[in-house]
Amino acid sequence: MAQERKSIYVGAPGFRGLNTQDSPVGQDPSFASIAENAVIDKYGRIAARKGINKLTSSATPLGSSIGVETIFEFVDYSGDKVIFSTGNSKIFTGTTTLTDVTPGSDTVSANNWKIINFADHAYFFQRGHEPLIYTDESGSGVLEKFSDHSHATGTPPQANEALAAFGRVWAADVTGNKHTLYWSDSLAGHAWTGGSSGSLDVTTVWPTGHDEIVALAEFNDFLVIFGKRSILLYQGASSPSSMTLSDTITGIGCIARDSVQSNGTDLIFLSDSGLRSLGRTIQEKSNPIGNVSKNVRDTMMLAVNTQTGNIKSVYSPEEAFYLLFLPTTLEVYCFDMRGTLEDGSYRATTWLGNALLCAERAEDGTLYFGNSVGVNKYSDYLDDTDTYTFKYFTNPLSFGDPSRVKMLKEISFTVIGGSGSEIVGNWAYDYTEGYSKQAFTVATSLIAEYGISEYNVSTSEYSATIVIDVARLKATGSGKVATIGIEATIDQRALSIQELNTEAVIGRLI
């Protein structure tokens, strides 16, 4: 009797992103078990991320610290821009050269500043530190302590969190007082006494009876106060003395101040059970189940719970992703924001290898990253001058029958881009990591994708003509299930995976 042959074809392998949450056997083959240094591109393909390119010429100002832990772009009314960064208990301006602008009269002992832009000033808040003000009114730019500012009145809270919204500055999370919300006078972030400045104690408002303020945000004309275990939504914050509590959410809060990001229509934040959407959380109220990171929840939260540094995040509408930075394990979780899967979750990938600590999206869309060497830029397809590795691996494939032996015969990947790049195909059986490997070099001849001009625009990530090549691997060995993957060396060229095709002979019952 002739041996049965079966094939598995995946039109866009890995386009659903990582799934480390469900049992690996029997998963939809469009999920990935490894998606490293990867993004989901705008065509729904798993692809290599862009490069992390060093801008800072010398890391000497950072001393022995872990690196740049905060980046912020200040833009004044005239359009002038200043990039601030913090590290080594100092505040710097610049990207190529880090210039120390820490006020000489101030003693800084940490780098977790919350910096906001309001009314042509930048305001710096950090728990246990007097707030700072930056202004360029004189044309020379001055960063100074609040008490040294010529127009400052009152005493602002030494808060860990701050927000510019509803025509004023808001602050909260003071040492020994994590339940009071403070606000400045209207249109005057430097005025913390008189006028319409004031405060609100929310101790008795928490629906759980006790909580503490972690983060503040604006959402659909509501002032959002994130506790660790609950969320408060206030209406009428333009007149804070008369604003009213509109809604409360129980059972879900925010555990990381700088995880809160607006994507234009929603707020994304990190809770103790994973990444959440505020819009969906409001809809689900006291029984929230909308974990948008559900496919990587347990592995991600295991890493989150080991963090001793400050978790950061950034949202880029240009790249259509949300990045979550875990400074202790030096992992970055990347969530595609173009749309959700059928269950409402975002497609996830991971980035490794650059020890990234934070990021800032500039007004012109540029993404700046902070790490041990200083300030970096997200661009091109090299990590500064070095190549990096993009990895995609399937979950174990059973070919519909995990009870029979499979003998892989041929594996083929259709790749787009990556002219001249080296790709290593991998396969292994029965959950082992003893992968067989076969190298393949992408062609260098240029052809248009299927004869259409999909990439024939100057702003595209690919040029008008690109390489489309098929890596065909002759596989060996046998087992009940097979895991297949590729490792691609990214060297100045974008690369994505269009198709995966694998064929196996089905043998005897195990």
C-alpha positions in Angstrom: 0.0 0.0 0.0 1.4 3.4 -1.0 2.3 5.7 1.8 -0.1 8.7 2.3 1.3 12.1 1.6 -0.2 15.3 3.3 0.6 18.9 2.8 0.2 22.0 4.9 -0.1 25.3 3.2 -0.2 28.6 5.1 -0.8 31.7 2.9 0.6 34.1 5.5 2.5 32.2 8.1 2.6 33.8 11.6 0.1 36.5 10.6 -1.8 35.9 13.8 1.3 36.6 15.8 2.6 34.7 18.8 0.5 32.2 20.7 2.3 30.9 23.8 -1.0 30.7 25.8 -2.8 27.7 24.3 -1.7 24.2 23.9 0.9 24.1 21.1 -0.6 21.0 19.4 -3.5 21.6 17.1 -3.1 25.4 17.0 -4.0 27.2 13.8 -0.8 27.2 11.8 -1.1 30.9 11.2 0.0 31.4 14.8 3.7 31.4 15.7 5.6 29.9 18.6 8.5 32.3 18.0 8.3 35.7 16.3 11.5 37.4 17.3 12.6 40.8 16.1 9.4 40.7 14.1 6.4 42.9 13.3 3.2 42.3 11.4 3.5 44.4 8.3 0.7 46.4 6.7 0.0 43.5 4.3 -0.6 41.1 7.2 2.7 39.3 6.8 5.2 38.5 9.5 8.3 40.6 8.8 11.5 41.8 10.2 11.4 44.9 12.3 13.4 47.9 11.3 16.9 48.7 12.8 17.8 50.4 16.0 20.4 53.0 15.0 22.6 54.8 17.5 22.5 58.6 17.4 24.5 59.4 20.6 28.2 59.6 19.8 29.4 58.9 23.4 27.7 57.2 26.3 30.2 58.8 28.8 27.5 61.2 30.4 25.5 58.1 31.3 28.3 56.8 33.5 27.7 53.3 35.0 23.9 53.7 34.9 21.7 51.3 32.9 21.2 54.0 30.3 18.6 56.4 29.0 15.4 55.7 30.9 13.1 58.5 29.7 12.9 60.4 26.4 10.6 63.3 25.7 10.2 65.8 22.8 9.2 69.3 23.7 7.7 71.4 21.0 7.1 75.1 21.6 4.6 77.5 20.0 7.1 78.5 17.3 7.7 74.9 16.3 11.2 74.7 17.9 11.9 71.2 19.3 14.1 69.9 22.1 14.7 66.2 22.8 15.1 65.6 26.6 16.4 62.3 28.0 17.2 61.1 31.5 19.8 58.8 32.9 22.6 58.6 35.5 20.5 60.9 37.7 20.8 63.7 35.2 18.7 65.4 32.6 20.1 65.9 29.1 19.2 67.6 25.8 20.2 66.5 22.4 20.5 63.2 20.6 24.0 63.1 19.0 25.6 64.8 22.1 24.0 64.4 25.5 24.2 67.8 27.2 23.6 67.9 30.9 21.0 70.5 31.7 20.1 69.4 35.3 19.6 72.5 37.4 22.7 73.1 39.4 20.6 73.8 42.5 18.8 70.5 42.3 19.8 67.0 43.6 18.4 64.3 41.3 18.5 60.8 42.6 16.3 58.9 40.0 15.4 58.9 36.3 11.7 58.2 36.3 10.6 61.7 35.3 7.1 62.2 33.9 7.4 65.0 31.4 4.5 66.8 29.9 4.0 69.7 27.4 1.6 72.4 28.4 1.1 76.1 27.4 4.6 76.4 25.9 6.3 74.9 28.9 7.6 71.5 29.7 6.9 70.3 33.3 9.0 67.6 34.9 7.5 65.5 37.8 9.1 62.7 39.8 8.2 61.5 43.3 10.4 62.9 46.0 11.7 65.7 43.7 10.7 69.3 43.4 9.0 69.7 39.9 11.0 71.4 37.2 9.9 73.8 34.5 11.5 74.3 31.0 10.7 77.4 29.0 12.3 79.0 25.9 10.8 82.4 26.5 14.2 84.1 26.3 15.2 82.1 23.2 18.0 80.3 25.1 15.9 77.6 26.9 16.1 77.2 30.6 15.4 74.2 32.8 14.9 75.2 36.5 13.3 74.2 39.7 9.7 75.2 40.2 10.7 77.5 43.0 13.2 79.3 40.9 10.8 80.1 38.1 9.8 83.7 38.0 6.1 83.2 37.5 5.7 80.2 39.8 3.2 80.5 42.6 2.3 78.0 45.3 3.9 74.6 46.0 3.2 71.9 43.4 3.1 68.3 44.6 6.2 66.2 44.3 4.2 63.8 42.3 5.0 60.7 40.3 2.3 61.2 37.8 1.2 64.2 35.8 -1.2 65.0 32.9 -1.8 68.0 30.7 -5.5 68.1 29.9 -8.7 70.1 30.2 -6.7 73.4 30.2 -4.5 72.7 33.2 -1.8 70.4 34.8 -2.9 67.5 37.0 -0.7 65.6 39.4 -0.9 62.6 41.7 1.0 59.9 43.5 3.0 61.7 46.2 5.1 59.8 48.8 2.8 59.0 51.7 -0.3 60.2 49.8 -1.4 58.1 46.8 -5.1 59.0 47.0 -5.1 62.8 46.3 -5.5 64.4 42.9 -4.0 67.9 42.5 -4.6 70.4 39.7 -3.1 73.8 38.8 -4.9 77.0 37.9 -6.6 77.2 34.5 -4.0 77.7 31.7 -1.3 78.1 34.3 0.8 75.0 35.0 3.0 77.1 37.1 0.2 78.3 39.5 -0.7 75.9 42.3 -2.4 78.3 44.6 -5.5 80.5 44.2 -7.6 80.8 41.1 -9.2 77.4 40.2 -6.3 75.3 41.5 -7.2 72.6 44.0 -7.2 69.0 45.1 -9.5 66.0 45.6 -9.2 63.1 48.0 -10.6 60.0 46.4 -10.1 57.7 49.4 -13.8 57.1 49.8 -14.5 56.9 46.1 -12.6 53.7 45.2 -15.2 51.0 44.5 -12.9 48.4 46.2 -12.7 50.4 49.4 -9.0 51.0 49.1 -6.6 51.7 46.2 -3.9 54.1 45.1 -3.5 56.4 42.1 -1.1 55.0 39.5 -1.8 56.9 36.3 -4.0 59.7 34.8 -5.4 60.1 31.3 -8.0 61.8 29.2 -10.5 59.6 27.3 -13.6 60.8 25.5 -13.8 64.0 27.5 -13.5 62.0 30.8 -10.7 62.4 33.3 -9.5 58.8 33.9 -7.9 58.0 37.3 -6.2 54.6 37.2 -5.8 52.8 40.5 -4.1 49.4 40.8 -7.3 47.5 41.2 -10.0 49.9 39.9 -10.6 52.9 37.6 -12.5 56.2 38.2 -14.0 58.2 35.4 -14.8 61.9 36.1 -17.0 64.1 33.9 -16.7 67.9 33.7 -13.0 68.1 34.4 -12.8 71.5 32.6 -14.3 72.8 35.9 -12.7 70.5 38.5 -14.4 72.0 41.5 -17.7 70.8 40.1 -16.7 67.7 38.2 -18.7 64.5 39.0 -17.9 60.9 39.2 -19.4 59.4 36.1 -18.4 55.7 36.3 -16.2 53.2 38.2 -14.7 50.0 37.1 -13.9 47.3 39.6 -11.5 44.4 39.3 -9.2 46.0 36.7 -6.6 48.7 37.3 -3.2 49.8 36.0 0.1 48.5 37.4 2.6 50.6 35.3 2.3 54.4 34.9 4.0 54.6 31.6 2.1 51.7 30.0 -0.9 54.0 29.3 -1.1 55.0 25.6 -3.8 56.5 23.5 -4.1 55.0 20.0 -6.5 57.8 18.9 -9.7 55.9 19.7 -8.9 54.0 22.9 -6.5 53.8 25.8 -4.2 50.8 26.2 -2.8 50.0 29.6 -1.1 47.2 31.6 -3.1 45.5 34.3 -2.1 42.7 36.6 -3.8 40.3 34.2 -2.3 41.6 30.9 -2.7 44.4 28.4 -6.1 46.0 28.4 -8.3 48.3 26.3 -10.1 50.9 28.4 -13.0 51.1 25.9 -13.7 47.4 26.1 -13.1 47.4 29.9 -15.8 50.1 30.3 -18.2 48.1 28.2 -17.6 44.9 30.2 -17.7 46.9 33.6 -17.3 44.8 36.7 -16.6 41.5 34.8 -13.9 42.6 32.4 -12.6 39.8 30.2 -11.1 41.8 27.2 -7.5 41.0 27.6 -6.0 42.2 24.3 -2.7 40.4 25.1 -4.5 37.0 25.8 -2.4 35.0 23.3 0.9 35.8 25.2 -0.7 36.6 28.6 1.0 34.1 30.9 4.5 34.4 29.4 4.4 38.2 29.3 3.0 38.6 32.8 5.6 36.2 34.1 8.2 38.6 32.7 6.3 41.7 33.9 6.2 40.3 37.5 10.0 40.0 37.6 10.6 43.7 36.6 12.4 45.9 39.1 12.8 48.8 36.7 10.3 51.1 35.3 8.1 49.6 32.6 7.6 52.0 29.6 5.6 52.0 26.4 5.1 53.9 23.2 2.5 53.9 20.4 3.3 54.7 16.8 0.5 55.4 14.4 3.0 55.3 11.5 4.2 51.8 12.4 0.8 50.8 13.8 2.2 49.2 16.9 2.3 49.5 20.6 5.6 48.6 22.3 5.9 47.5 25.9 9.4 47.7 27.4 10.5 45.4 30.2 13.8 46.8 31.5 14.8 43.9 33.8 14.5 41.1 31.3 15.3 43.5 28.4 12.4 42.2 26.3 10.0 44.3 24.2 6.5 43.1 23.4 5.2 44.5 20.1 1.4 44.5 19.5 0.0 45.2 16.1 -2.7 47.9 16.3 -4.2 47.7 12.8 -7.0 45.4 14.0 -7.9 42.7 16.4 -8.2 38.9 15.9 -11.6 37.3 16.1 -11.4 37.1 19.9 -10.5 40.8 20.2 -6.8 40.2 21.0 -3.9 42.0 19.3 -1.3 40.2 17.3 2.0 40.0 19.3 5.7 39.6 18.5 8.9 40.2 20.5 12.1 42.2 20.1 15.4 41.2 21.6 19.0 42.2 21.5 19.2 45.9 22.0 18.5 46.3 25.7 15.8 48.9 25.0 14.5 50.8 28.0 12.1 53.4 26.7 10.9 55.3 23.6 9.3 58.5 22.4 7.3 59.2 19.2 8.3 62.6 18.0 5.9 65.1 16.4 7.2 64.1 12.9 6.6 60.4 13.6 10.3 59.6 14.3 10.7 56.9 17.0 13.5 57.5 19.5 14.7 54.7 21.8 16.8 54.8 24.9 19.3 52.2 26.0 22.8 51.9 27.5 24.5 53.7 24.7 22.1 56.7 24.6 19.5 57.8 22.2 18.7 55.7 19.1 16.4 56.0 16.1 14.1 53.4 14.5 15.1 53.3 10.8 16.6 51.2 8.0 17.5 47.5 8.5 20.7 47.4 10.5 21.1 47.7 14.3 23.5 50.6 13.9 26.2 48.9 11.8 25.4 45.3 12.8 23.1 42.7 11.3 20.4 41.1 13.4 18.4 38.0 13.3 14.7 37.7 12.5 13.1 34.4 13.6 9.8 32.8 12.8 8.8 29.3 14.1 5.6 27.4 13.8 3.9 25.6 16.6 4.1 21.8 16.3 2.3 20.5 13.2 0.5 17.2 13.4 -0.9 17.1 9.9 -4.3 16.3 11.3 -3.3 13.1 13.0 -0.9 13.2 16.0 -1.1 9.4 16.4 1.0 8.7 13.3 4.6 9.1 12.3 5.4 11.9 9.9 8.4 12.1 7.7 9.0 15.6 6.3 10.0 15.6 2.7 10.0 19.2 1.5 9.7 22.6 3.2 9.4 25.7 1.2 9.2 29.4 2.3 8.3 32.2 -0.1 10.1 35.3 1.1 9.7 38.9 -0.1 12.7 41.2 0.0 16.0 40.4 1.7 18.0 40.4 -1.6 21.2 38.4 -1.0 20.3 37.6 2.7 21.1 34.3 4.3 18.2 32.3 5.6 18.5 29.2 7.7 15.6 26.7 7.6 15.0 24.7 10.7 12.9 21.6 11.5 12.6 19.3 14.5 10.3 16.6 15.7 8.4 15.9 18.9 9.0 19.1 20.9 12.8 18.8 20.8 15.1 21.7 20.1 17.6 19.6 18.3 16.9 21.4 15.0 18.2 20.2 11.6 19.3 23.2 9.6 19.7 24.1 6.0 21.0 27.4 4.7 19.5 29.3 1.7 20.6 32.6 0.1 17.9 34.8 -1.2 18.3 35.7 -4.9 19.7 39.1 -5.9 17.8 39.5 -9.2 15.0 42.0 -8.9 11.4 41.4 -10.0 8.1 43.1 -9.4 5.7 41.4 -7.0 3.2 39.5 -9.2 3.6 42.2 -11.8 1.8 44.9 -9.8 3.1 48.2 -8.4 2.2 47.5 -4.7 5.5 49.0 -3.6 6.0 51.6 -6.4 5.8 54.6 -4.1 8.6 56.6 -2.6 7.4 56.2 1.0 7.1 52.4 0.9 9.4 50.1 2.9 10.3 48.2 -0.3 11.6 49.7 -3.6 9.6 49.5 -6.8 11.2 46.2 -7.7 11.9 43.6 -5.1 13.0 40.1 -4.7 10.5 37.3 -4.4 12.2 33.9 -3.9 11.3 30.5 -2.7 13.5 28.6 -0.3 13.1 24.9 -0.9 14.5 22.6 1.8 14.9 18.8 1.6 13.9 17.6 5.1 14.9 14.4 6.9 13.9 12.6 10.1 10.5 11.6 11.5 8.2 12.1 14.5 4.6 12.6 15.6 4.7 16.3 15.2 7.1 18.7 13.4 8.1 22.3 14.2 9.4 24.4 11.3 11.1 27.8 11.3 13.5 30.2 9.7 16.2 32.4 10.9 17.1 35.3 8.6 20.1 37.6 8.9 18.8 41.1 8.3 21.4 43.1 6.5 20.0 46.5 5.2 17.0 45.0 3.5 13.4 44.5 4.5 12.2 40.9 4.6 8.8 39.3 5.1 7.4 35.8 4.7 4.6 35.3 2.2 4.0 31.5 2.2 4.9 28.3 4.0 4.4 25.0 2.3 5.4 21.7 3.8 4.9 18.1 2.7 5.1 14.9 4.8 4.7 11.2 4.3 2.3 9.8 6.9 3.5 6.5 8.3 2.5 3.9 10.9 0.5 4.4 14.1 2.6 5.3 17.2 
